[in-house]
């Protein structure tokens, strides 16, 4: 009933409310004008022969998490083709660079019943894999009407979302009834999906455990390592506002014990680079800013790597990595990637965005969680001055991360069952 009401409402208000909003997005460059036809459910390319597996994810994060599964399915099934849909220009550009042969990108149509029908009538996917927690009623309802198997992959229901949906359980139950199977990221996510009305829900693990390592440009790596020379190095990755200052204050003390220490800081938002440089310079630290082409000199204390797409470089170069967003109540960033790079990994006290992953990692003694910036620096000193301790932490992190990658096999098996 809810989906039917929603469809009728969208048809009524589209010309007066939704269409002007889309037009504004087009003018502001937030929509791809050259491919806007796809957003209207009018693709310009033909459906490939054979089975078509449809992957949908909202943004860059979901898109990247799909890639290992896409590769596995294509490698094992030569008659499969894969279509990936997303809604943002950035994710479309990323997919154009990263998708393998027999996989292609399309924009998800605007959630208008007419556009959705046109989209599904053209592509006729054999199965749909939903990689996000935003449930578009018109699309989900039309998928169900067409008897297309629909699987929620890596489903995550946050505390906030769970509380909100519980107040409208009649809506969540109808939307979740469109899914043939829900695969929760964790046991708690799976429980919540069942409470909200999922017919079938199981936990096979978090697909992000099986992600590809970020690329490493070997030419750039050689340039950086030549500049670093024999200096002791560690990395501070995905930092947010105030974390750089907290750590910078502690670096003054750490220099007394490791005079040749180089700290590489890669902020979560690269545009903050000049601001971070100003803050650290004010503390008396000597810095170099990557986007300004400033090299690492013998006197450089902090190299601010404020670029996009180079995080793999810093994971590969530094043996010890701290993951930001965790010294402040942001909730942490992805700490699994550096584990796969064989790094010793540290995080702060605020990791509520990765509760399940942290529980698993801590059981395996694969990550060090610190209380504050002072505690962080003391642990980093301990690692950098104790080779056996460093090697042990690196091995445990790597063993845990690679062991968790078995989630790929479980999800692949579920998909094949529905095909």
N, C-alpha and C positions, 0 to 999 in steps of 0.2 A: 504494500500500500504506500509506504513512504517513497519508494523509488518512482512509482507512478505519479504521485503528487509533485515530486521534484522535477520530473520530466516536463510535466505540464506547466509548472511555474517557470522553468527555464525558457520554454518556448514563448511564454507571454512577456517576460521581462528582457529577453535577449536584445531586441532592437533599442531599448531605452536605457539599459544599464550595462550589460556585458559588452555589447558591440563598441560603445564609446570607450570603454576601458581598454579593450584590445587595440583600438585605433591609437590611443595614447601610448600604449606600450610600443607599437610600431614606430611612432614618431620619436620615441626616446631610445630607440635601438635595442630594446629588450626582447624584440621578436625578430626572427630572421625573415626579412622582407622577400628575399629571393625564393624562399621555400614556404611562404605563408599558406600556400594551397594545402600543405600537409596538415596544418592546424585546422583546416576546414574539411578534413576528411576526403581530400581529392589528390591522392598520390599520382605522381607522374611516371613512376617506373612500374614494370609488370611484376606480378607475383612469380617467384622462381618455382620451378618444377620440384616435385618431391615434398617431403614433410617440412613445414615451416614452424619453427619454435619461436614464440614471441616473448621477449624479455622487456619488462618495463620498469624503469627506475626514475625517480624524480630529478636527481641532481648528480653532480660529479662523484660523490661518495658512493652512491648506489651503483653508478655506472662502472666504477673501478672494481667493485666487489663482484661484478658479474663475470669479469674477463676470464678467470681460471675455469669457471664452469662452462663458459662458451667454448673455450679451447678444448676442454675434455670432451664435450658432446660432439664437436665437429671432428676431432681426431678419431673418435671411436665409431662414428656413424657417417660414412661418406655420402649418404643420401639426405642428410639433414641440411637445412638452411636456417639461419637465425636472423631475425629482425629485432633490433634494439630501439625502443622508443624512450625519449626523454622530453622534457619541456623547456630546457634552457639552452641558450645559444652556446654557452661555455661547454656544457656537456656534449653538445653536438660536435663541436670542434675537437674535443678530446677523443670521442668515439671515431671520428674520421681518421685519426692518427693511430689508434690502438686496435681497431677491430680487424680480425684476420680475414682471409678469403672465405667466401660463402656466408659472411655476416655483413649486415648493412644497417644504417641508422635511418630512422624516420622520426619526425616530431609527433608526439601524442596529440590527437585532435582535441580541440576545446570541448569541454563536457556538455555538449549540446546533443540531444538525441538524434537529430538529423545528421550531424557530422560523424557521430559515433557509428551509426548504421552504415553510412557510406564507407567508413574506414574498414569495418569488419566484413562487409560484402566484398570489398576488393581483395583483402589479404587472406581471409578464411584461414586463420592460424589453426594448427592442429592442437596446440596447447598454449596457454598464456601463463607466464611466470611473473608475479607481481612483487617487486623489490622495494616497496615503500609502504608507509603506514597511512598515506593519504588515500582514502577510498572515494573514487569518483562515481557517484551513484548511477549516472546515465550509462557510463561505460560498463560498470560491473553488471548492471541489469541486462544490458544487451548481450554481454558475453554469456550470461546464464540462459537467456532466451535462445541463443544459437547453440546451446549444449557444448560449448567449448570448455574442456577441462581448465580450471583456474587454480593455480597453486600460489599461496603466499609464501615467499621465500625470505628467510632471515627476518621474520616478523618481530618487531619490537614494540611493546606497549609500555610507555613511560608511566611513572606514578601519576603525573598530571593528566595524561591522556586517559588512563584507566579510570580515574575519578570522574572525569568529564563524561566518558562514554557510559559509565554505570548509571548516570542520571537519565540517559536516553537509551536504555538497553533495548527498547523495541526497535530503535534505528540500527544499532550495532548488530543486533541479531539478524535483521533483514539483509544488511550489507554483507555480513560474514557468511550468510547462507549461500551467497554466490560462489564461495570458494569450495572447491572439491577437497582441498587439503590445506592446512595451515602449518607451516614449519616455523616454530618459534626459535629465536636466538638462544634462549635459555629456558630452563624449566619454569621459571617464574613468568616469563613471557607466554609460554605455552598455557600455563594455568589461567592467566588473565584472558587469553583468547577464548578459552573454553567458557569462562564465566560470562564473557560478553556475547557468547552465542555461536562460536565456531562448532561446526558439526564434527570435523575431524581435525585434531591438532596434536602434533608430536614435536619433540625436540631432537634434532640431529646435530646440534652445535651451531656455532657462529661461522658463516661463510667467510667473514673477514680473516679468520684464522688461516684460510687457504689462499689468500691474495697473492698476486705477483709482487715481487720486490720492485720498488721504484727503479727506473733505469739509471744507469751510471755512465756518464760520458767519459770514456777512457782518456781522451785528449785533455779535457778539463781536469780530470783527476791528476794526470801527470803534472800539469801546470801548478795545481794547488800544492801537491806533495813536494814539489821542488821548492816552492816558496816556504813551506813549513820546515823542511829539512829534518833535523833530528829532534825537534821540539816535542815536548809532551803535550798532547791534544785531547780535548774532550768536546762534546757537542751538547748544545742546549737548543732543543727543537720545538717548534710550534708554541712559542711563548706568547703570552697576552700582556696587556698593559699592566705595569707595576712589577711583573716578574723579573724583567731585565734589571730593574733598579735593585730589587731585593738581592739578586745573585751578584750584581756588580759590587755592592757594598762588601760582600763576603770575599770577592776576588782580591781585594786589597790585602787581606790577611793571608790568603792562600799563596800569593806571590812570594811571601817570605819563606815558605817551605819548598815551593817548586818555582824557582825564579824564571825558568824558561817556559812556563805554562802558556798555552794558547787556548782560548775559549772561542768556539765557533757558535754564534747565536743565529738561528734561522727563525725569525718571528712568524707567527701564524698568518699575520696580515703584512705582506712585504712593504706596503706603502708606509708603514711605520718606521722604516729603516732610518731616515734622517732624524726623527724624533728620538729613537733609541740611542743613536750616536751622540746626540746632544746631551742626553741624560748621563751616559757613561763617561763622556769627556768631562762633565761637571764633577764627577767623582774622582777625577785624576787618572782615569784609565786611558791608554792610547788605543784608538780604534781605527778600523779600515772598513769602508762601506763598499760592498761588492758592486752595486749598481752604478757606482761612480768610477769603477775601474781601479780602485785603490788596492794595491798589492799588500800581501802580508809581509811586513818587514820584521827584522829581529826584535824591534822594540814594540811591536803590535801586541797588545794584551787581548783584544777582542776583535774577531773578524765577524762583521755583521753581514750574513749571507741573505740579503733581502731580495731574493729572486724566486721565480715560480718554476717548479718542475725539476729542481736540483736536489731535493731532500735526500735522494739515494746516494748522492755524492758525499754528503756529510755523514750519513750512516756508515758508508764504506770506509771513510778516512778515520773517523774517531772511534776508539775502542770502547769508550764510555759515553752513554747518551742519557740525558735527562729530558723527559717529555713534559712540556708545559701545559698550561691550562689547569694545572693541578696544585700550584702554590696558592692560587686564588679559588674562590668557590665557583669556578666555571664548570668543573666536572671532568676535566682531563681530555686528552686527545689520544689518538691511536698509538698505543705503545707496543703493538704486536709486530709492526714492521721492523723496528730496530732489533727485536729478538731474532727475526729471521736473518738479519745481517750479522749474526754472531756477536752482537754487542752486549756489554753489561748495561742493564737498563734500570734507571731510577725514575720514580714518580713522586709527586707530592701527596699531601693528605686528602685532597679533593678529587676523587676518581669515580664519582657516582654515575657518570655516563657509561662506565665500563665495569659495573659491579660484578657481573657474572665472570667476565674475562679476568678481572683482578682476583676473584676467589680461586679460579682455576690456576692462575699463574703463581699465586702465593702458596697454594698447596704443593706446587712443584718447586718452590723456592727459586722461581725464575725471574723475579723482579724485586727490587728494593724500594720500599715505600718509606719516605722520609717525613719528618714532622714540619720542617720549615727550611728556609734557605740556609741557615747556619748548619743544621743537621745534614742538609744536602752536600754542602762543601766538605764537611768532615768525612762523609761516606765516599765522596769522590777522591779525596786525599788518600783514604785507606785503600781504594782500588788501584789508584795510579802508583802508589808506593809499595804495593804488595802484588807481585806478578802471579803468585799461586792463587790468591783470592780473586784477582781479575779473571784468570783463565777459568776458574770454577764457575763464576757468575756467567761468563760468556757461554760456556757449555750448557749450563742448566737452562738459560734463556732460549738457546737455539733448539735444544732437545724438546722443550715444551712446545714451542711454536710450530715446529715441523710435525710433531706428534698430533697436534690438534687439526692438521690439514686433512685428516681422514673424512672430515665432514663432506668433502666433495663427492666421495663415493656414495654416501648415503643419499644425498640430494639427487644425484644422477640416477640412482636406482628408482627413486620415487617418480621422477619424470618419465622414465622408460615404462613404468607400470601403467601410467595413464595414456601412453601412446600405444 
